[in-house]
Amino acid sequence: MHSILRDCRAGDVTGLAETAQAEGMTPEALARSIAAGRTILLKNAKRDYTPCAIGEGTKVKVNVNIGTSGQRCDPAMEMEKASAAIANGADAIMDLSTGGDLAAMRRGILKLAIPVGTVPIYEAVRRAGNVIDLSADLLFKVIREQAEQGVDFMTLHCGVNREVVETLRLDPRVMGVVSRGGSFHTAMMLASGEENPLYAEFDYLLEILDEYEIALSLGDGMRPGAYVDSVKLAKSQEYLTLGKLARVAHTKGVQRMIEGPGHMDYAEISYNVKMIKEITDFAPLYLLGPLVSDIAPGYDHITGAIGGAAAAAAGADFLCMVSPSEHLALPDTRDIIEGTRVAKVAAHIGDLSRRRETELPRQAAMAEARRTLDWEAQYSLALFGDHARAVHDRDGDCETCSMCGDLCAIKIVEKALEKKI
């Protein structure tokens, strides 16, 4: 059966040239990384756009979550948010809708020329009526239907098995299970006494994903949702399970990435990233945050970006945007723009550590533009030049910034040197 992973194992670089060029790689190098399972290419066979590479040797990517809820179901607003995210640098969109016509919402998002991800159990629970009545047959049916619609990657909480749930009893957490998908699977298992079907029938799941060339995002259903829970046992037990599943998926020709922890101390980030990478045979790593403090509601996009920058520098490959309204409300378009931009800054900081030689020329050009007070050059080099221009121009047209004015350090030294010469 044809698949991106099998083609790359065979040395076939067809269709990789444009993506490789965007990453500063040769098609052959990109193919080797995909073949080794250290990079994935997001691209459903049913959709037409340039594939997005995530993993070793590539730029750190940013995902943005959008979607309706039971409280606020406005598909037009969600489409506006998706467009705003793309305009501000999002590399992928996840549709997490739980309210309204979910299939119609997805059809709208899938018209965008960008990778789209979903969490199928959300729709499955809605169709079942409640999580207790959700059957394995319905869950797999929803997965297949979403695959046929053209979804590029799916978060599937295959690692939330009975063994992992038992660790919650052995080492209780203040916040318990905060992953919505993780909570659904936990509730199913506790109610039925049976294993998570995505774990028990993992080979069947891989057959569906392989048929449609969908990347498997192994969900972190036991991610800590509170700073005080970051060293509890459940997440580490799930790491081990995800490591085994990642190897099985790769062996069977299915691209996969790993989702990682949500809240933890800044000093724990590098260790956790490196541990997950080793356990999963260096599969691409997808993180929400991590959020490095719980007491900054309204600024969680900042705590998440701080953690994301540290994680990216340590080896994380894909950062999920955290919005200013995280833990408080459904994000509006302004939240999406602000969260996306902050996440892009975090990803860029990661790139400076991982791809220093590639990123250095732009940094050097900015230094020169600042030395010569070339504002237009600064705006063109900035990650968000429109914002930089607006801030500088609010005090009127001036040669220096309005903070220093005639006491500009650059101008003072420049004049002093001229006199000395």
N, C-alpha and C positions, 0 to 999 in steps of 0.2 A: 504494500500500500504506500502511495506517495505521501510524504510528509516533509516539512522543513528540516526536522532533525535528521531523518534518514538520508535526505539529499545531502546535507552537510557532512554526514559521516562518510558518504560516498565521494566526497570532494567536489560535489556539484555546487558551483557558486552562482548559478543562474538566478537573476533577480535580486542579487545582493549588492550590486554596484552602487546604487544611489544611497542606500542605507549606510553602507561601509564608508562612503565618501563623507557623509554627514557626521560620522563618528571619528573621522581622521584615521581610518583603518583601511587595509586592503581587503577586498572581498575574501581572499584566502584566509587571512587572519580572523575575520569575523566568522567564517564557516568553521574554522577549527575550534573557536570558543563555543559556538553553538553545539558542535558535535560533542564537546566535552561536558556539556550541560552547565557551563559557567555563564552563558548568555542565552537569552531567549529572544525570539522575534514575534511580536504581537501582530497577528494578521490572520483573521478568519478567511478561509478560502472563498467565501461567498461575497467578500467586500473588496472594493477597489480603492486603495490608497497606499502610500509608501509605508512599508512596515516599520515598526518602532523597535529598536534594539535596546534591551535592558540587561545589564550585567557587566562582567569583567571587561575592562578596556573601553567601555562606552561612557558617554556623559551620564551623570546622575539625572534621572527623569523624575517628573512630578505628576502625580495623579490628583484629580479633583473629584470629590464626591458631590453628586447632586441627586435630586429625587423628591417626589411628593411624599407627604405623610398623611395619616388619618386626620390630623388637626389642620393641616394646610395643604390642600390639594389644588394646585394651580399649574397645570402642565406648561402653559405659556411662560410663566415665570421661571420654571426649571429649564426650559429651552434658552431663555435669556441668560440664565446663570451659566449654562454650558457654553454658550457663545462667548460670554465675558471671560470665562476661564481660558478658553482657547486663545482669545485675543491677548491675554496676559501671560501666555507661555505654557499652559498645561500641555502635557505630552499624552495624556490619556484621561478619559472620563469614566467614572463608575456611576451607573444608574442604580440607586438604592431605593427606588420608589416602593412605597407600601400602601398608597392610597389612590383610588380612581382606577382607570383602565390601564393596567400595568403593561399589557402588550402594546397598546397604542403609544404609551409614553416611550417605550423602548424603540418602536419604529421611528419615532421622531429623532431620538438621539442617534440612531444608527445611520441616519442620513448625513451626519457630520463626518468629515474626512479625518478621523482620529480613532485610535483604538478605544473600544468600549467594553467595560467589564460589568458584571452583575454578581449578585449573591442569590442564586436560584431558590434557596430555602425560604426567602422572604415571600416570593410569589406562591410557593407551595403551601405555606402556612395560611395565607390569605384564601387560597382555593379550598383548603381542607376545612376552614372555619376556625380551627384552633390547633395548636401544636400537638395536643394529645391525640387528635384524630388523623394526623398526617401519616400516610402510609409510605413505605419505600417505593411502591409502584408510582404513586403520584409524584414523589420527589424526582425520580428518574425521568418521568414523563416531562416535567417542567424543564429539567436540564436539557433534554433533547429538543424540546420546542424552542428554547432560547438559543440553542446552537444553530438550529435551522434558520432562525431570524438573522443570524450573522454576528452574534456576540463574539468578541475576540479572546477574552479571558474571564474566568469564573473563580470567585472565592468559594471554596468548598471546604467545610470544616471536617475533613477526614480524620484528623488527629484527635478529635474529641471522642475518645472511646471509653469503655467502662473502666479500664485501668487508670486513665487520666482523671476521670471523675472521682475515683476512689481517693486520689491524692487530696481532693478538696476536704474529705473527711479527716484524713490523716494530718493535714496541715491547713486548717481553716483560714480563710481570708476575710478581711473586713468587708470588701466589696463583692465577694463571691465571684460570679461570672458576669462580666460587663459586655462581652461580645454578644450582640443580638443573635447571630447565627450560632455561636457557642451555647447560648442559653437555650435555644430551641432544641438542639441535639441533646443537651443534658436533660431537659425536661422529658423528651421522648424516651430516653433510656431509663430514667427513673420511673416513668409511668408504666412502661412495657416490660422492663426487666431484660430487654433484648439489646444487642449491640447496635451501635450507630450503623445504618445501612451503607453509608459512604465508606466506612472502614471495612465492614464485613464483605461488601461486594465491590471492593476497590478495583479489581480487574475489569468488571463490567463497566464501571465508571470510565476507566481508561479507554475502553473500546469506543464509547460514545465520543469522548474528547478527541480521540485519534481520528475518527471518521470526519470530523469537521475542522481539524487542525486548530483546536482551541487550547490555549495555554492554561494549565492548572495552577491556580494560586492557592497553595495549601494554607488555609485560614488559621489564624492564631486565636482559636476559641477560648484559650485559657490565658490570654494576655492579661497582665495585671492592670486593673483599672484605678489603682490608687498607689500613691507613692509608698505607703506603708506596706503594700502587698508585693513589692517588687522582688523580694527575696524568698517568697513562698514557693513551695515545691511544684505546684501544678504546671506552671509555665515550662519548667525544665523537663518535666516528664513528657510534656507535649513536644518539646524540641526533639527528644529522642524518637518519638513516634513519627514525627514529620521527616526526620532523617531517613528512616527506613522506607517510608512511602515515597520520598523523593527519589531514592535509588531505584525502586521498582518502576516508577513512572519513566525515568530516564532509560532504563533497560528496555522498556516496551515502546520507546519511540515517542513518548508524549513530553512536550516541553512543560517545565514546571518552575515555579518560583515559590519562595517561602515568605510568609507574613510573620512579622516579629512584634516584640513587646510594646505596650502602649505607654506605661508610666513607670519611671524609674529614676534613681539618682544619676546625676550626670557622670559620676565616676564609674558607674556600672555599665555604661553604654558600650564602650570599646570591648570590654570583656564579653558581653552578651553577643555582640555582633560577630566577633571572632569565633565564639563557641558555636553559634548557629551555623556559620559558614563551614566550620570543620565537620560538624555532625551531618550536614546535608551535602557533603562533597562539593562545597563551594557553589551551590545553586544561587541564582540571583535572589537578593533579599529586599523585601518590600515592607516598609515601616510606616506606621502612623505615629508621628512624633519621632522619638519618644518624648512625652511631656515630662519635664524635669522638676516640676513643682505642681502641687494641686491647689495652691492658694492665690492664683492669679486669674480667676474667671473674668472673661472679657478680654483677656490678653493671652489666651491659650495658644493663639497662633504664634506668639513670641516664644513661650515656653516650648512649644513644639518645634519651632525652627531652631532654637538653640540645641535641642536634642537631636534634631535631624541633621544639622551640620556636623555634630560630633559623630553621629552614626555613619554618615556618608564618608567622612574622612577615614573612618575605621573599616569601611568596606561595604556599607549598605548601598544599594543600587537604585532604589525607587522609593521616593518619599510621597506619602499621602498628605495632601494639604490639610491643615487644621485651621478652622475659621475662627474669627473673634467670638462667634456665638457658640462655640463648642461647649457642651454641657449646659447651655442656657436656652437655646431656641434653634429653630430651623434657620439656616443662614439665608440672608437676602443677597441681592446681586452685589451690593457694596462689600458685604462680608467675603463673598467669593473672590472679588478682585483683590482685596487686601490680603486674604489668606494665600491666594495663589502667588502673589508677588513676593510675600515673605518666604514662602516655600521655595520659590525659584532662587532667592538669595541664599537660602540654606544649601540648596543643591549646588549652586555655584561655588560656595565655600568648600564643599566636598570635592568638587572638580579641581580646585586649586591644589588640594593635597594629592589627589589621585593622578592628575594630568598636568602637572606643573609646567612642563616644557611647552605643552600645547596652549595653555592659558596665559603664559608669561608675556607674549607680545602685546596683548590687549592691556595688561596691567602697565607695561612700560609706556605704551602710547598714552594712557591716561595720566601717568606721571608727567610726561612731556607737555601734555595739554594744560595741566594745572600750573606747571612752571611758567608757561608762556601766557597764562590767563586766556587761553583759547576756549571760550565758553561753548562755541558750536561744536568743536571737537569733543569736548567733555560730554555734551548731550548725546552725541552720536555713539560714543563708547559706553555710555552708562547702560546698565540693565534696563532702567526705566527712565529714558531721557526726557519724556514728557513731564514726568513728575519733577525731575531735577530742574528743568527749565522754569516750571511754574513757581517753584520755591525761590529760585534766584531772581526772577522777574517781579516778585511781589513788592519789592522796595524800589522798583524803577530800574532804568538802564544805567549800569555803572561798570567800570572796568574791573574792579575787584568785587569780592562779596561784601555785603553790607555789614557783616560782623566786624571785619577789620578796617574797611575803608582806607583812609590814608595811612593807617598803621599796618598795612599788609606786609607780612614777614618777607614774602618773595620780593616785593618791590624795594623794601628797605635794603636787603642784602645786595640786590641787583645794582642799586644806585651807589652803594658803598664800594662795590667792586669796580664800578665804572670810574669813580674818583681815584681809586688806588692805582688803576691802570694809567 
